[in-house]
Amino acid sequence: MSPGDNLLHHVTDNIPADSADQRFERVVEYAPNAMILISADGLMEMVNAQTEIIFGYARAELLGQPIEMLVPERFRPGHPKLRGSYSNNPNPRPMGAGRDLYALRKDGSEFPVEIGLNPITSGDRHQTLAAISDISERKHREEQIARSLREKETLLSEVHHRVKNNLQIVHSLLDMQTASVEDKQARDALVDSCNRVRSMAQIHQSLYQSEDIAKVDFANFCESLISSLFAAYNVDLERIKVVTDLAEVELAIDQAVPCGLIANELISNALKHGFAQGHRGDIRVSTRKDENNIVELTVSDTGRGMPDGFKIGQDSGLGLQLIELLVDQIGGTLLVDTSTATTFVITFAIRN
């Protein structure tokens, strides 16, 4: 309820006129807000003690003066029109809902206010009672909170940037080491580690570039990840095609990093094992999110398929073991379907 709303309700019910006037004056005088009774032509006819305190005027300086003397000069030209608009449709309500309002003190200083308006009717006479609250302290606290939030966002953005840079350094070191390793198995393991580190770096890069540094746009991340992996494995785009169907999904970092690593492992495994020895086909990556914030990440390929008798959790390589651990980390479930294409479906709920 805005200042002054319904302040005078029931004040004048069932009591003599003289008593009602006295009660009205007492209510106005001792109200905790500045209270100003304004005539139909915009003159101040009554003010209370709080008005003198807030605006710095003596009561005699205000009575009979236009209300515009308390309005900052830049707003004065349009104020009579606003008063007229209210007079045409008088009802108890806050003034200027949704807008920042300012008042002017005697010393020329401006301050933010909230204003509640109540129409007062006595016979043919129409007046408006304005209840004015100085909200300078509240505005100051809001500005402090906003400034603190901006500082924390800047710091967090810088943290993501530095983490991304450090991960890129680790990636570069692993990549350099890969070039000097002759053993194929060891070299493949280093390549896998490079891709995992790069996936984490891309998550932090996405957060650094995002307007909301607490959320990762997972669709954009997947597009970037696919491009990076296809370049890393030097994929022939005529031989292996990628099809994406990515719904808008935003993830906090505690789910974005493991989910990004899951996508990295699934796509990498498809490129390494599903399309070896010149095999042709498609890789499909899709995301879905329902009204209950349940996300479904699907990666499938039409490559060579899994070995006969394959069962997740039994004789799985490091990549599949890592996927199982990461799915558990995000509180999800993993479904593997090898009946036609090799399809991995990860389902999990977005954490608040």
C-alpha positions in Angstrom: 0.0 0.0 0.0 1.4 3.4 -1.0 1.7 6.3 1.5 -1.7 7.7 2.4 -3.8 5.0 0.7 -7.1 4.6 2.6 -5.7 6.8 5.4 -8.9 8.6 5.9 -11.3 5.6 5.4 -13.9 5.4 8.2 -12.5 8.7 9.8 -15.7 10.6 9.2 -18.3 7.9 9.5 -21.2 8.5 11.8 -19.8 11.6 13.6 -20.9 15.2 13.6 -19.3 17.5 11.0 -17.3 19.6 13.5 -15.9 16.5 15.2 -15.0 15.0 11.8 -13.1 18.1 10.8 -11.1 18.0 14.1 -10.4 14.3 13.7 -9.3 14.9 10.1 -6.9 17.6 11.2 -5.4 15.4 13.9 -4.9 12.5 11.5 -3.1 14.8 9.1 -1.0 16.6 11.7 0.4 13.5 13.4 0.8 11.3 10.3 4.4 9.9 9.9 4.5 11.2 6.3 4.4 14.7 4.9 0.7 15.4 4.3 -0.5 18.2 2.0 -4.1 19.0 1.3 -4.4 20.5 -2.2 -7.2 22.5 -3.7 -8.7 21.8 -7.2 -6.6 24.6 -8.6 -3.4 23.3 -7.1 -2.9 25.4 -4.0 -1.8 24.0 -0.7 -4.5 24.5 1.9 -3.2 22.4 4.8 0.2 20.9 5.7 1.4 19.0 8.7 4.5 19.1 10.9 6.2 16.4 8.9 5.9 18.5 5.8 7.9 21.3 7.5 10.5 18.8 8.6 11.0 17.1 5.2 10.8 20.2 3.0 12.4 22.8 5.3 9.7 25.4 5.0 7.6 27.0 7.8 4.0 26.2 7.5 3.1 29.8 6.7 5.5 29.7 3.7 3.5 26.9 2.1 -0.1 27.7 2.7 -1.8 29.3 -0.2 1.2 28.5 -2.5 1.0 26.3 -5.6 2.1 22.7 -5.1 4.5 23.1 -8.0 6.9 25.0 -5.6 7.8 21.6 -4.2 8.3 20.1 -7.6 11.8 20.2 -9.2 11.9 22.8 -12.0 12.5 20.3 -14.8 9.1 18.7 -14.0 7.1 21.8 -13.3 5.8 22.5 -16.9 4.0 19.2 -17.1 2.8 19.0 -13.5 -0.5 21.0 -14.0 -1.5 18.6 -16.8 -0.9 15.6 -14.5 -3.0 17.2 -11.7 -5.8 17.8 -14.2 -5.6 14.2 -15.3 -5.9 13.0 -11.7 -8.9 15.4 -11.1 -10.7 13.8 -14.1 -10.4 10.4 -12.5 -9.8 10.8 -8.8 -9.2 7.6 -6.8 -6.9 6.5 -4.0 -3.6 5.4 -5.7 0.1 5.9 -5.8 1.3 8.8 -8.0 3.5 8.0 -10.9 3.5 4.2 -10.5 6.6 2.7 -12.1 8.4 6.1 -12.3 11.0 7.7 -10.1 9.6 10.7 -8.4 11.5 13.6 -6.9 10.6 16.6 -4.7 12.4 19.9 -4.0 13.4 21.2 -0.6 13.6 24.9 0.4 17.4 24.8 0.1 17.1 23.7 -3.6 18.1 20.1 -3.0 16.1 17.3 -4.6 15.2 13.9 -3.0 13.4 10.8 -4.1 9.9 10.3 -2.9 6.8 8.1 -2.9 3.5 9.8 -3.1 0.0 8.5 -2.3 -3.0 10.4 -3.5 -6.5 10.4 -1.9 -9.4 12.4 -3.2 -11.4 14.4 -0.6 -14.9 15.6 -1.5 -17.1 17.8 0.5 -20.2 18.9 -1.4 -19.1 20.5 -4.6 -15.6 21.1 -3.3 -12.9 18.7 -4.5 -9.5 18.4 -2.9 -6.6 16.0 -3.0 -4.6 14.8 0.0 -1.1 13.9 -0.9 1.0 11.7 1.5 4.7 12.0 0.7 7.5 9.8 2.0 11.2 10.6 1.7 12.8 7.4 0.4 16.4 8.7 0.2 17.7 6.1 2.6 16.0 3.3 0.8 17.4 4.5 -2.5 20.8 4.8 -1.0 20.7 1.2 0.2 19.4 0.0 -3.2 22.3 1.8 -4.9 24.8 0.3 -2.5 23.4 -3.2 -3.2 23.4 -2.6 -7.0 27.0 -1.3 -6.8 28.1 -4.3 -4.7 26.4 -6.6 -7.2 28.2 -5.0 -10.2 31.5 -5.3 -8.4 30.9 -9.0 -7.7 29.8 -9.6 -11.3 33.0 -7.9 -12.5 35.1 -10.0 -10.2 33.3 -13.2 -11.2 33.7 -12.4 -14.9 37.5 -11.8 -14.3 37.7 -15.2 -12.5 36.1 -17.0 -15.4 38.5 -15.2 -17.8 41.6 -16.1 -15.8 40.4 -19.8 -15.3 39.8 -20.0 -19.1 43.3 -18.6 -19.8 45.0 -21.0 -17.3 43.1 -24.0 -18.8 44.2 -22.9 -22.3 47.8 -22.9 -21.0 47.4 -26.4 -19.7 45.8 -27.4 -23.1 48.8 -25.9 -24.9 51.3 -27.7 -22.7 49.5 -31.1 -23.2 49.3 -30.4 -27.0 53.1 -29.7 -27.1 53.7 -32.9 -25.2 51.5 -34.9 -27.6 53.8 -33.9 -30.5 56.8 -35.5 -28.8 55.1 -38.8 -27.8 55.6 -41.7 -30.2 53.5 -44.3 -28.5 50.1 -44.2 -30.1 48.2 -45.2 -26.9 49.9 -42.5 -24.9 49.4 -39.9 -27.6 45.7 -40.7 -27.9 45.3 -40.4 -24.1 47.0 -37.0 -24.2 44.7 -35.9 -27.1 41.7 -36.9 -25.0 43.0 -34.9 -22.1 43.6 -31.9 -24.3 40.0 -32.1 -25.5 38.7 -32.3 -21.9 40.6 -29.4 -20.8 39.5 -27.4 -23.8 35.9 -28.2 -23.1 36.2 -26.8 -19.6 38.0 -23.7 -20.9 35.1 -23.2 -23.4 32.6 -23.3 -20.5 34.4 -20.5 -18.7 34.8 -18.6 -22.0 31.0 -18.8 -22.5 30.4 -17.5 -18.9 32.9 -14.7 -19.5 31.1 -13.6 -22.7 27.6 -14.1 -21.4 25.4 -11.3 -20.1 24.4 -13.5 -17.3 27.8 -14.7 -15.9 26.1 -17.3 -13.7 24.5 -19.2 -16.6 26.0 -21.0 -19.6 24.0 -21.0 -22.9 24.5 -24.7 -23.5 23.3 -24.6 -27.1 26.1 -22.1 -28.0 28.6 -24.1 -26.0 27.7 -27.3 -28.0 28.1 -25.6 -31.3 31.5 -24.3 -30.3 32.5 -27.7 -28.9 31.5 -29.5 -32.1 33.5 -27.1 -34.2 36.6 -27.5 -32.0 36.4 -31.3 -31.9 35.9 -31.6 -35.7 39.0 -29.4 -36.1 41.0 -31.4 -33.6 40.2 -34.7 -35.3 40.6 -33.2 -38.8 37.2 -34.5 -39.8 36.2 -34.8 -43.4 32.8 -33.0 -43.4 31.8 -34.9 -46.6 32.3 -38.2 -44.8 30.9 -37.3 -41.4 28.0 -34.9 -41.1 26.8 -33.3 -37.9 23.1 -32.5 -37.3 22.1 -30.4 -34.3 18.8 -29.7 -32.7 19.6 -27.6 -29.6 16.8 -26.1 -27.5 17.6 -23.1 -25.3 19.0 -24.5 -22.1 20.9 -22.4 -19.5 23.0 -24.2 -16.9 24.8 -23.0 -13.8 28.5 -23.8 -13.7 28.1 -26.7 -11.3 26.1 -28.5 -14.0 27.5 -26.9 -17.1 31.1 -28.2 -16.6 30.2 -31.9 -16.1 27.5 -31.7 -18.8 30.1 -30.1 -21.2 32.5 -32.9 -20.4 29.8 -35.5 -21.1 29.1 -33.9 -24.5 32.8 -33.8 -25.2 33.3 -37.5 -24.4 30.3 -38.7 -26.4 31.2 -36.7 -29.5 34.9 -37.6 -29.2 34.0 -41.3 -28.8 31.8 -41.2 -31.9 34.6 -39.5 -34.0 37.3 -41.9 -32.7 35.5 -45.2 -32.7 32.3 -44.9 -34.7 33.9 -43.5 -37.8 37.3 -45.2 -37.9 38.6 -46.7 -41.2 36.7 -44.4 -43.5 33.2 -45.1 -42.2 30.6 -42.6 -43.3 27.5 -41.4 -41.4 26.0 -38.8 -39.2 26.4 -37.5 -35.6 23.3 -36.0 -34.1 23.3 -33.8 -31.0 20.1 -32.5 -29.5 18.8 -31.0 -26.3 15.3 -30.7 -24.9 13.9 -29.0 -21.9 10.3 -29.4 -20.5 8.2 -27.2 -18.4 9.5 -28.9 -15.2 13.1 -27.9 -16.1 14.0 -31.5 -17.0 16.8 -31.5 -19.6 17.5 -34.3 -22.1 20.8 -34.4 -23.9 21.0 -36.9 -26.8 24.1 -37.8 -28.8 23.8 -40.5 -31.5 25.8 -41.6 -34.4 25.3 -43.9 -37.4 28.9 -45.2 -37.3 30.1 -48.7 -36.8 28.2 -49.3 -33.6 29.2 -50.7 -30.3 30.7 -54.2 -29.9 28.4 -57.2 -29.6 27.2 -57.7 -26.1 28.1 -54.2 -25.0 26.6 -53.1 -21.7 27.3 -49.9 -20.0 29.3 -50.3 -16.8 30.9 -53.6 -18.0 34.3 -53.5 -19.5 33.8 -49.8 -20.4 36.8 -47.7 -21.3 37.9 -44.6 -19.5 35.7 -42.3 -21.5 32.5 -44.2 -20.7 33.5 -44.6 -17.1 34.0 -40.8 -17.0 30.5 -40.3 -18.5 28.9 -42.5 -15.9 30.6 -40.5 -13.1 29.7 -37.2 -14.6 26.0 -38.2 -15.1 25.9 -39.2 -11.4 27.5 -35.8 -10.5 24.7 -33.8 -12.2 22.0 -36.1 -10.6 21.0 -37.5 -14.0 20.3 -40.9 -15.6 22.0 -42.5 -18.6 20.2 -44.6 -21.3 22.2 -46.3 -24.1 20.3 -47.6 -27.1 22.3 -49.5 -29.8 19.3 -51.1 -31.6 19.7 -48.8 -34.7 22.1 -45.9 -34.3 24.3 -45.7 -31.2 22.4 -43.4 -29.0 23.2 -42.0 -25.5 20.4 -40.1 -23.7 21.3 -38.2 -20.5 18.3 -36.8 -18.5 18.7 -34.5 -15.5 16.9 -31.7 -13.7 18.2 -28.2 -13.7 19.2 -27.2 -10.2 17.9 -23.9 -8.9 
